[in-house]
Amino acid sequence: MKKTMPPEDEIDLNAPMNLDPHPDQMRALGYRVVDLIVDHRSNLERKPAYNHKSRAELDVFFREELPRAPSDPMEILDRVARHGLTAIGHVDHPRFFGYVPGPGSFVGAMADALSAGYNVFAGNSFVASGPAAIEAETLKWLRTLMGFPQSAAGIFLSGGSMANLTALHTARARLLKNGQGHDEKLVVYGTSQGHSSIGKALRILGFSQDQFRNVPTDNKQRMDCGTLRSMIETDKAAGRTPWLVAATAGSTNTGAIDPLENIRTVCDSYKIWMHVDGAYGAAAVFDSSSKPLLKGIESADSLVLDPHKWWFQPFEIGCVLIRDGHALREAFSMEAEYLREAREIYERSVQPDEQDPLTDAVNFYDMGPQLTRSFRALKLWMFIQTNGADRIARMVTRGVKMAEAAEAWIDASHDWRIATPACIGTLTFRPRDKAHQSPNRIKRAVDSYLKSGFGLITTTELNGEKLFRLCCIHPASRLDDITESLKRLAVELRNGAA
């Protein structure tokens, strides 16, 4: 008898529907993706560092109705490669000196592919005991590097913004143990050089603007601890509750590092939580000449690190370490009947005298805002394993020395002069000719320079003055890249209208 196909509105529940193409097609697509990544990373110097396209230009290739029928994966990949991945600023480019570059790494990219390919749910040890063990051990490495005690715990998150939010929530939950969600009397102290994610985290947590105190900085853009004490005393006298100091270890603007030891002393005097945002600068512990600047970071109550910056990992991977690891779990642990098996595994593994919260069966959903989370730790673990800490330290030191060499070249140039000296890989500078220092002229020079695609240099503002800024941490950058960039930028500045 001839077999008839079931009507379209009927589904055979014993006939699996494949999510994936044939294995040969999967291999071909995968090999093509790897080829694209290798070609990208091998030929970065020959690519423009910056290539922006308007939405109208991109709509030609991407604006369409929702596709109803399948398409050839190779053709789709080709469209992305030709038109999507060419319209980006390459933050991994060796001539990308803006913001804090994200050099990335091939090993990290392959680790992300493994994590996505295996579709790892890294929320608990019940279904991801291997990934949980790798994440816990990687966190222990960072804990040791930063001088934190064995009682500290942490978690990998999407980036520094989520890490700051997680730290601040943990600090508030530790203070308000009676279940109170917020207290309008709490006061936070920071400086204008703190990262914008601190302000965003406070807003998300329900803090108003008048609960933040902007502490003045000294001539090196570091928090003034004398004024900090005075502000705390004033708030206490007014019946407010000084709660947290948000210190910076490596500001985005200038690389400035707040006086961490002195801040710790102030916090101890008033029993205030000391938070350190080290998303950029904490990695400088690898550099022997910079490490003394970070003295006191090991005494923080919470610390943010950002491995997708100066630890050379692909986006997204941030990290928070909490000195009292139990506080992290207390802040985020939630009971749910559908997680009972995971909870039982955790409870069976915990020893009453265990001092290390990163030992045995760790359920990382108990230590952060996400239940569903990817296996972010794998890329950092593989990168450290394949490079070794000593080689990574050499890369960090190279970035520090590169900025110092750039400072010396700028000092000797006829076009530029230093505004803030090199500090852990970052410096700012201004035109030597006062006629070229107007904000509009600087903006036009940057715009013209970016259009060339040769490199990427951005501006910042310090004490009301618009300045150029260099961040020199990419291990593949050359001093010649910097000097040629500055020469080209000077030409654009001279060509600009007054």
Order of alpha helices (4+ residues) and beta strands (2+ residues): alpha-alpha-alpha-alpha-alpha-beta-alpha-beta-alpha-beta-alpha-beta-alpha-beta-beta-beta-alpha-alpha-alpha-alpha-beta-beta-alpha-beta-beta-alpha
